[in-house]
Amino acid sequence: MFFFLRFNNKNNSDRRCSVYGSQSRTLDASPLGGGNAPLGFFILQPIKIPESAAAAAWENDGDGGVMRPCTTCSAFRLVLGALLVVALLQLLYLSFLSGLHGRQQRSRYSELFGAAARRPDRPSEADAARLERLRYALSAGGAFDASGQYRVYKNLIRSEAESERPLLALATHASVSNLHHLDSLLGRWRHRLSVAVFAHGRDVGAAAALLYALGVFCPHVRALVDFHLVCGSGEAAGFPERDREQFAGLEDCAGAFGRLEARRDEHRNYAIGANVSYPNNLLRNVARGGVDADYVLVLDVDMAPSADLHRRFADMAARRRPAADEVLVLPAFEIRHAGRLPAAKPELLRLYQVGEVRPFYEELCPRCQAPTDYSRWLNLPGPGAGPLGVAYTLTWADPWEPFYIGARSVPPYDERFRQYGFNRISQACELHVAGFRFSVLDSAFVVHRGFKVQGEFHSRKDEENRRNRLLFRSFKEGLKSKYPNSSRRC
């Protein structure tokens, strides 16, 4: 059976097209939506017409009266068919590109974390949502700090407990090469933890992927840790494009921390590279401000608090909330061998008596911790296993740099202090001028992994210390203007 189309009116004002074949009938080609529609956009409706009118649509070919279909309708049919084919090819091409892009994105991240989507304890939908949030945070580009020299990605990766407001949280900071300590810290602190990570150079790209991997493969990290990333203002974080092989094959939490462990000897915090300053006070502020807790304990990542501090502090706060102008000091120690940290004060006392534990910075700067009055604290009556409480209250003395639990309202760290020297002293000095008192807890403490000894620091330590000492002098002068009604001085 053969059919063809013909318009009865060439100016399209009357779009009636005759269809001829074994049975003649006419179709009404009404424009889609009314008016003059482009070629090919018609709705064909059958209309009965007499056979005599149908015959008029055939034309003589000039050779004995053989009839053939109208040439105009045949051309229209060809053009219409060609347009339909082109439209179909375009749809197929767009569908192909969309699928290809999706496969490329899935391949990109599956190469980085091959087993993530196969974890039985982690729904793929949750992984996808977590990854999408990370990609959005990275695409936002972060925000510059007050100096304009650093880019801050605050809350780059949030914990599953982000909607909860804890009574006490721990805030810490680290470079990528020092982040392996996080595993040990979480072994002691199983509560909300805010971590600010500094990355430079090629570590900037790797950092986001490593932090994401920790959240995917480590349930305790995913549940409790909020990550923030800081890099130079001229750098931007993103997933690595060239170094995917570094992350291929990760299967579990041990493997993710193993990648961090492999980076531990690349450089020290204060010797990252030429003209690169480790912004320790900026990182402390980012970490402290990155968690919505009533009280925060700020520690370096290679330190840990005594066991069960969170519960004991909560019990204490139920009996006695710290005053608005009070911070709670935890005496700081360092241990020779970090294989097992003392959990409670009785164990700490035993290690102290055999020389395995000593006051923090005893060799490098004994004056920096001496105001804690270690002798008094170590000889407090009682075993130290009872309810947590305040043993005594002290007035700050230069150059004391205590570790303490403080409310969110305490003054922030001065971010002009970078690298080595006066970064924590300056903040303690401001607390003193602002009118804070320092109450020492009777049986809680913090421990640094390893003895701090001469010669282990980077070569520019003394130069940085001298520069920050000059800054500290001007900082103290500035406090007089900031707190004009205070009679206290540093």
Secondary structure, DSSP 4 states (H G I P E B T S, - for coil): ------BS-TTSSS-EEEE-SSS-EEEEEEETTSSSPPTT-EEEEEE---HHHHHTT-EE-SSSS-EE--HHHHHHHHHHHHHHHHHHHHHHHHHHHHHHHHHHHHHHHHHHSTTGGG-TTS-HHHHHHHHHHHHHHHHHT-EE-TTSSEEEEEEEE--TTTTS--SEEEEEEEEGGGGGGHHHHHHH--S-EEEEEE--THHHHHHHHHHHHHHHH-HHHHHHEEEEEEEETT------SS-GGGTTT--SHHHHHHHHHTTTTS--TT-SSTT----HHHHHHHHHHTS--SEEEE--TTEEEPTTHHHHHHHHHHH-PPPTTEEEEE-EEEES-TTS---SHHHHHHHHHTTSEEETTTTT-GGGTGGG-HHHHHT-SS-S-S---EEEEE---TT---EEEEETTSPPPPTT--SSSSHHHHHHHHHHHTT-EEEEESS--EEEES---TT-S-TTHHHHHHHHHHHHHHHHHHHHHHSTT-----
